[in-house]
Amino acid sequence: MINIGASGFYVLGNITSLISPDSLNVIGSFSVLMFFIKCMYYLRVFEDYAIFIRMIIDMISAPEMKQFWLMLFVCLEGFALIIIVLNFNRGEDDQIYDGFLGVSFVDAFLQAWLLGLGEFGYDNYSAVNAPTTWFFFVMATIIVQLVFMNLLVAIMSD
């Protein structure tokens, strides 16, 4: 129903111009997301895909995943706080992280999240307190990418 409703709003917004283009694109993106979720769900009909869909659903709903996500977010929060503290010694032009949303804690958390995913935007790491910044960069890379991602693989293989 959400997919049909979002698609209807998207078509209505395109036809009538009652909805702003920015809002229309957001509605359209959620409609496409719901379409692909529905498409993946309907792939269960085919025996070759049913086991994979069931594994994905079991992975998302596994009780171990709650503990994994909590531990990961606590670790990322710790590195985000480290980034904020190291940023206190810097000027506006040499910030460690980019201002994504304008809220320093959220921006630092997003920087820690991207670091955990392998996005190494380290252009300003070699400015003030560079050895400390690089040390925590290496620690975050080892802990988040190696330890937590291998932990995720171990949970999935269990």
C-alpha positions, 0 to 999 in steps of 0.5 A, a space after each residue: 500500500 505504501 508503494 502504491 500510495 507513494 507512486 500515486 503521489 509521485 504521478 500526481 505531483 508530476 501531472 499537477 505540479 502541486 508538489 515541489 520538485 524537491 519533495 517530489 524527488 524524495 517521494 519518488 526515491 521512497 517509491 523506488 525503494 519500496 518497489 525493490 523491497 517488494 520485488 525482492 520479497 516476490 523473488 521468494 516464489 522461485 526456489 533458487 532465490 527463496 533461500 537467499 531471501 530467507 537468509 537476508 530476513 533471518 540476518 536482519 531479524 537475528 538477535 545477535 545483530 542488535 548487539 552488533 549494531 549497539 557495539 558498532 555505534 558505541 565504537 563509532 561514537 567514541 571515534 566521533 568524540 575523538 574527532 571532535 576533540 581533535 578538531 578543537 585545535 584547528 581553524 575553520 579552514 583545516 577541519 578534520 571532517 566536512 560539514 555534512 549537516 552543520 551539527 558537529 557531533 552528527 558530522 563527526 559521527 558521519 565521518 567516523 561511519 564513512 571511515 568505517 566503510 572505507 571512505 578515507 577523506 584525510 586531506 586535512 589530517 596532516 595539519 595540527 596534531 597530525 601524529 595523534 590524528 593519524 594514530 586514531 585514523 589507524 586505530 579506527 581503520 583496524 577496529 571498525 573495518 577489520 574487527 567489526 566487519 569480520 565479526 559481522 561475517 562471523 555472525 552471518 556465517 553462524 
